[in-house]
Amino acid sequence: MSTERAIRAQLNPADAAFETRDFYLACFLRCTGYGLIDLRAEGRRKVFVFRDRPTRRDDVLAFYG
């Protein structure tokens, strides 16, 4: 089970989460209004956990596009 699925299983459907280790994507998501739920350590790196939205896929593609 992926980490994203594990987080989704723990939360209500209304509280679905998306996570990334990409600092610049995290900054972009935060600036576009995504709520930061959690920030956890994974070794020397951090994992940013955001409240998910139905438009997240398009938002992420816009960032990388």
A tleap script that builds the chain and sets N, CA, C and O, in Angstrom:
source leaprc.protein.ff14SB
mol = sequence {
  NMET SER THR GLU ARG ALA ILE ARG ALA GLN
  LEU ASN PRO ALA ASP ALA ALA PHE GLU THR
  ARG ASP PHE TYR LEU ALA CYS PHE LEU ARG
  CYS THR GLY TYR GLY LEU ILE ASP LEU ARG
  ALA GLU GLY ARG ARG LYS VAL PHE VAL PHE
  ARG ASP ARG PRO THR ARG ARG ASP ASP VAL
  LEU ALA PHE TYR CGLY
}
set mol.1.N position { 0.848 -1.175 0.000 }
set mol.1.CA position { 0.000 0.000 0.000 }
set mol.1.C position { 0.892 1.236 0.000 }
set mol.1.O position { 1.833 1.336 0.787 }
set mol.2.N position { 0.587 2.165 -0.882 }
set mol.2.CA position { 1.385 3.391 -0.930 }
set mol.2.C position { 1.107 4.246 0.300 }
set mol.2.O position { 0.084 4.096 0.968 }
set mol.3.N position { 2.028 5.130 0.574 }
set mol.3.CA position { 1.865 6.023 1.722 }
set mol.3.C position { 0.636 6.905 1.540 }
set mol.3.O position { -0.095 7.162 2.496 }
set mol.4.N position { 0.408 7.367 0.311 }
set mol.4.CA position { -0.760 8.217 0.062 }
set mol.4.C position { -2.040 7.458 0.373 }
set mol.4.O position { -2.955 8.007 0.986 }
set mol.5.N position { -2.111 6.194 -0.045 }
set mol.5.CA position { -3.304 5.396 0.246 }
set mol.5.C position { -3.463 5.167 1.738 }
set mol.5.O position { -4.581 5.182 2.252 }
set mol.6.N position { -2.359 4.957 2.437 }
set mol.6.CA position { -2.431 4.751 3.884 }
set mol.6.C position { -2.975 5.997 4.577 }
set mol.6.O position { -3.791 5.893 5.493 }
set mol.7.N position { -2.534 7.153 4.149 }
set mol.7.CA position { -3.037 8.399 4.732 }
set mol.7.C position { -4.513 8.569 4.405 }
set mol.7.O position { -5.301 8.956 5.268 }
set mol.8.N position { -4.894 8.279 3.155 }
set mol.8.CA position { -6.301 8.391 2.774 }
set mol.8.C position { -7.177 7.451 3.590 }
set mol.8.O position { -8.304 7.805 3.935 }
set mol.9.N position { -6.680 6.260 3.905 }
set mol.9.CA position { -7.455 5.299 4.689 }
set mol.9.C position { -7.675 5.786 6.109 }
set mol.9.O position { -8.686 5.448 6.724 }
set mol.10.N position { -6.747 6.574 6.644 }
set mol.10.CA position { -6.847 7.063 8.014 }
set mol.10.C position { -7.786 8.260 8.137 }
set mol.10.O position { -8.329 8.507 9.213 }
set mol.11.N position { -7.980 8.994 7.067 }
set mol.11.CA position { -8.756 10.225 7.116 }
set mol.11.C position { -10.148 10.016 6.541 }
set mol.11.O position { -10.396 9.041 5.832 }
set mol.12.N position { -11.043 10.925 6.846 }
set mol.12.CA position { -12.358 10.952 6.215 }
set mol.12.C position { -12.174 11.220 4.728 }
set mol.12.O position { -11.159 11.791 4.331 }
set mol.13.N position { -13.133 10.823 3.900 }
set mol.13.CA position { -13.036 11.181 2.477 }
set mol.13.C position { -12.931 12.691 2.275 }
set mol.13.O position { -12.279 13.155 1.339 }
set mol.14.N position { -13.569 13.445 3.146 }
set mol.14.CA position { -13.499 14.898 3.038 }
set mol.14.C position { -12.114 15.420 3.417 }
set mol.14.O position { -11.759 16.543 3.058 }
set mol.15.N position { -11.329 14.617 4.139 }
set mol.15.CA position { -10.003 15.019 4.588 }
set mol.15.C position { -8.898 14.274 3.834 }
set mol.15.O position { -7.818 14.052 4.382 }
set mol.16.N position { -9.160 13.890 2.587 }
set mol.16.CA position { -8.172 13.158 1.813 }
set mol.16.C position { -6.886 13.972 1.705 }
set mol.16.O position { -6.917 15.202 1.698 }
set mol.17.N position { -5.762 13.275 1.622 }
set mol.17.CA position { -4.468 13.944 1.636 }
set mol.17.C position { -3.642 13.596 0.400 }
set mol.17.O position { -3.819 12.550 -0.224 }
set mol.18.N position { -2.741 14.509 0.076 }
set mol.18.CA position { -1.751 14.319 -0.982 }
set mol.18.C position { -0.407 14.678 -0.390 }
set mol.18.O position { -0.289 15.676 0.321 }
set mol.19.N position { 0.603 13.883 -0.672 }
set mol.19.CA position { 1.925 14.197 -0.126 }
set mol.19.C position { 2.974 14.250 -1.223 }
set mol.19.O position { 2.859 13.606 -2.266 }
set mol.20.N position { 3.998 15.042 -0.949 }
set mol.20.CA position { 5.105 15.203 -1.883 }
set mol.20.C position { 6.386 15.471 -1.110 }
set mol.20.O position { 6.357 15.989 0.006 }
set mol.21.N position { 7.500 15.116 -1.712 }
set mol.21.CA position { 8.809 15.430 -1.157 }
set mol.21.C position { 9.462 16.577 -1.923 }
set mol.21.O position { 10.558 17.023 -1.584 }
set mol.22.N position { 8.773 17.047 -2.959 }
set mol.22.CA position { 9.273 18.116 -3.817 }
set mol.22.C position { 9.016 19.469 -3.155 }
set mol.22.O position { 7.871 19.912 -3.063 }
set mol.23.N position { 10.073 20.118 -2.698 }
set mol.23.CA position { 9.952 21.391 -1.992 }
set mol.23.C position { 9.273 22.456 -2.847 }
set mol.23.O position { 8.400 23.175 -2.360 }
set mol.24.N position { 9.664 22.565 -4.122 }
set mol.24.CA position { 9.115 23.606 -4.979 }
set mol.24.C position { 7.650 23.343 -5.318 }
set mol.24.O position { 6.863 24.284 -5.418 }
set mol.25.N position { 7.277 22.085 -5.494 }
set mol.25.CA position { 5.864 21.755 -5.687 }
set mol.25.C position { 5.081 22.097 -4.426 }
set mol.25.O position { 3.971 22.622 -4.508 }
set mol.26.N position { 5.649 21.804 -3.266 }
set mol.26.CA position { 4.985 22.130 -2.003 }
set mol.26.C position { 4.763 23.632 -1.882 }
set mol.26.O position { 3.700 24.066 -1.438 }
set mol.27.N position { 5.740 24.419 -2.264 }
set mol.27.CA position { 5.585 25.885 -2.232 }
set mol.27.C position { 4.479 26.328 -3.177 }
set mol.27.O position { 3.656 27.173 -2.825 }
set mol.28.N position { 4.460 25.759 -4.371 }
set mol.28.CA position { 3.424 26.094 -5.349 }
set mol.28.C position { 2.041 25.745 -4.829 }
set mol.28.O position { 1.117 26.553 -4.922 }
set mol.29.N position { 1.894 24.546 -4.282 }
set mol.29.CA position { 0.592 24.125 -3.762 }
set mol.29.C position { 0.142 25.031 -2.622 }
set mol.29.O position { -1.030 25.396 -2.532 }
set mol.30.N position { 1.068 25.383 -1.768 }
set mol.30.CA position { 0.737 26.249 -0.632 }
set mol.30.C position { 0.296 27.629 -1.126 }
set mol.30.O position { -0.653 28.205 -0.595 }
set mol.31.N position { 0.978 28.153 -2.133 }
set mol.31.CA position { 0.628 29.470 -2.674 }
set mol.31.C position { -0.692 29.457 -3.437 }
set mol.31.O position { -1.336 30.498 -3.571 }
set mol.32.N position { -1.102 28.299 -3.936 }
set mol.32.CA position { -2.378 28.207 -4.653 }
set mol.32.C position { -3.522 27.819 -3.721 }
set mol.32.O position { -4.629 27.540 -4.181 }
set mol.33.N position { -3.261 27.801 -2.413 }
set mol.33.CA position { -4.339 27.648 -1.452 }
set mol.33.C position { -4.526 26.279 -0.831 }
set mol.33.O position { -5.487 26.076 -0.088 }
set mol.34.N position { -3.648 25.338 -1.107 }
set mol.34.CA position { -3.764 24.027 -0.477 }
set mol.34.C position { -3.369 24.131 0.992 }
set mol.34.O position { -2.392 24.793 1.342 }
set mol.35.N position { -4.146 23.466 1.843 }
set mol.35.CA position { -3.858 23.479 3.272 }
set mol.35.C position { -2.809 22.440 3.631 }
set mol.35.O position { -2.937 21.275 3.255 }
set mol.36.N position { -1.786 22.845 4.347 }
set mol.36.CA position { -0.735 21.932 4.796 }
set mol.36.C position { -1.231 21.227 6.051 }
set mol.36.O position { -1.475 21.862 7.077 }
set mol.37.N position { -1.378 19.896 5.958 }
set mol.37.CA position { -1.884 19.095 7.077 }
set mol.37.C position { -0.749 18.680 8.004 }
set mol.37.O position { -0.878 18.725 9.227 }
set mol.38.N position { 0.371 18.273 7.395 }
set mol.38.CA position { 1.459 17.703 8.189 }
set mol.38.C position { 2.780 17.914 7.464 }
set mol.38.O position { 2.820 18.047 6.240 }
set mol.39.N position { 3.830 17.942 8.218 }
set mol.39.CA position { 5.195 17.990 7.702 }
set mol.39.C position { 5.978 17.006 8.549 }
set mol.39.O position { 6.162 17.218 9.747 }
set mol.40.N position { 6.440 15.929 7.928 }
set mol.40.CA position { 7.141 14.921 8.716 }
set mol.40.C position { 8.521 14.642 8.137 }
set mol.40.O position { 8.770 14.819 6.945 }
set mol.41.N position { 9.397 14.206 9.014 }
set mol.41.CA position { 10.764 13.889 8.612 }
set mol.41.C position { 10.811 12.494 8.012 }
set mol.41.O position { 10.132 11.572 8.462 }
set mol.42.N position { 11.634 12.373 6.983 }
set mol.42.CA position { 11.917 11.074 6.368 }
set mol.42.C position { 13.425 11.070 6.111 }
set mol.42.O position { 13.894 11.408 5.024 }
set mol.43.N position { 14.154 10.682 7.135 }
set mol.43.CA position { 15.608 10.808 7.064 }
set mol.43.C position { 15.973 12.277 7.120 }
set mol.43.O position { 15.507 13.009 7.992 }
set mol.44.N position { 16.812 12.706 6.183 }
set mol.44.CA position { 17.201 14.119 6.135 }
set mol.44.C position { 16.198 14.961 5.358 }
set mol.44.O position { 16.303 16.187 5.334 }
set mol.45.N position { 15.238 14.318 4.732 }
set mol.45.CA position { 14.253 15.028 3.910 }
set mol.45.C position { 12.945 15.197 4.664 }
set mol.45.O position { 12.736 14.592 5.716 }
set mol.46.N position { 12.072 16.023 4.115 }
set mol.46.CA position { 10.743 16.257 4.680 }
set mol.46.C position { 9.680 15.805 3.692 }
set mol.46.O position { 9.882 15.849 2.478 }
set mol.47.N position { 8.555 15.375 4.222 }
set mol.47.CA position { 7.395 15.023 3.414 }
set mol.47.C position { 6.304 16.027 3.749 }
set mol.47.O position { 5.928 16.189 4.910 }
set mol.48.N position { 5.801 16.699 2.722 }
set mol.48.CA position { 4.747 17.696 2.872 }
set mol.48.C position { 3.419 17.013 2.589 }
set mol.48.O position { 3.243 16.408 1.532 }
set mol.49.N position { 2.485 17.106 3.526 }
set mol.49.CA position { 1.175 16.471 3.379 }
set mol.49.C position { 0.123 17.573 3.306 }
set mol.49.O position { -0.011 18.390 4.217 }
set mol.50.N position { -0.618 17.575 2.199 }
set mol.50.CA position { -1.621 18.602 1.941 }
set mol.50.C position { -3.020 18.003 1.921 }
set mol.50.O position { -3.199 16.823 1.621 }
set mol.51.N position { -4.009 18.833 2.244 }
set mol.51.CA position { -5.406 18.455 2.065 }
set mol.51.C position { -5.640 18.393 0.557 }
set mol.51.O position { -5.365 19.354 -0.160 }
set mol.52.N position { -6.146 17.266 0.085 }
set mol.52.CA position { -6.306 17.038 -1.350 }
set mol.52.C position { -7.536 17.760 -1.891 }
set mol.52.O position { -8.466 18.081 -1.151 }
set mol.53.N position { -7.516 18.004 -3.184 }
set mol.53.CA position { -8.631 18.619 -3.905 }
set mol.53.C position { -8.892 17.811 -5.164 }
set mol.53.O position { -7.991 17.141 -5.668 }
set mol.54.N position { -10.106 17.865 -5.676 }
set mol.54.CA position { -10.392 17.168 -6.943 }
set mol.54.C position { -9.562 17.694 -8.109 }
set mol.54.O position { -9.325 16.965 -9.073 }
set mol.55.N position { -9.118 18.943 -8.038 }
set mol.55.CA position { -8.354 19.555 -9.139 }
set mol.55.C position { -6.844 19.382 -8.973 }
set mol.55.O position { -6.074 19.958 -9.742 }
set mol.56.N position { -6.411 18.603 -7.991 }
set mol.56.CA position { -4.977 18.486 -7.708 }
set mol.56.C position { -4.176 18.000 -8.910 }
set mol.56.O position { -3.096 18.528 -9.178 }
set mol.57.N position { -4.671 17.022 -9.629 }
set mol.57.CA position { -3.931 16.495 -10.784 }
set mol.57.C position { -3.634 17.616 -11.784 }
set mol.57.O position { -2.503 17.755 -12.251 }
set mol.58.N position { -4.634 18.397 -12.102 }
set mol.58.CA position { -4.445 19.512 -13.041 }
set mol.58.C position { -3.503 20.567 -12.473 }
set mol.58.O position { -2.698 21.140 -13.207 }
set mol.59.N position { -3.598 20.824 -11.186 }
set mol.59.CA position { -2.715 21.804 -10.550 }
set mol.59.C position { -1.254 21.354 -10.606 }
set mol.59.O position { -0.362 22.153 -10.891 }
set mol.60.N position { -1.019 20.075 -10.333 }
set mol.60.CA position { 0.348 19.546 -10.371 }
set mol.60.C position { 0.887 19.568 -11.807 }
set mol.60.O position { 2.045 19.916 -12.036 }
set mol.61.N position { 0.044 19.195 -12.761 }
set mol.61.CA position { 0.474 19.251 -14.160 }
set mol.61.C position { 0.764 20.685 -14.595 }
set mol.61.O position { 1.687 20.913 -15.377 }
set mol.62.N position { 0.006 21.638 -14.113 }
set mol.62.CA position { 0.276 23.049 -14.419 }
set mol.62.C position { 1.622 23.478 -13.877 }
set mol.62.O position { 2.343 24.238 -14.524 }
set mol.63.N position { 1.966 22.995 -12.689 }
set mol.63.CA position { 3.262 23.332 -12.102 }
set mol.63.C position { 4.418 22.781 -12.938 }
set mol.63.O position { 5.385 23.489 -13.218 }
set mol.64.N position { 4.310 21.521 -13.330 }
set mol.64.CA position { 5.397 20.889 -14.082 }
set mol.64.C position { 5.368 21.259 -15.560 }
set mol.64.O position { 6.365 21.076 -16.258 }
set mol.65.N position { 4.245 21.777 -16.049 }
set mol.65.CA position { 4.094 22.083 -17.467 }
set mol.65.C position { 4.682 23.357 -17.804 }
set mol.65.O position { 4.641 23.768 -18.964 }
savepdb mol mol.pdb
quit
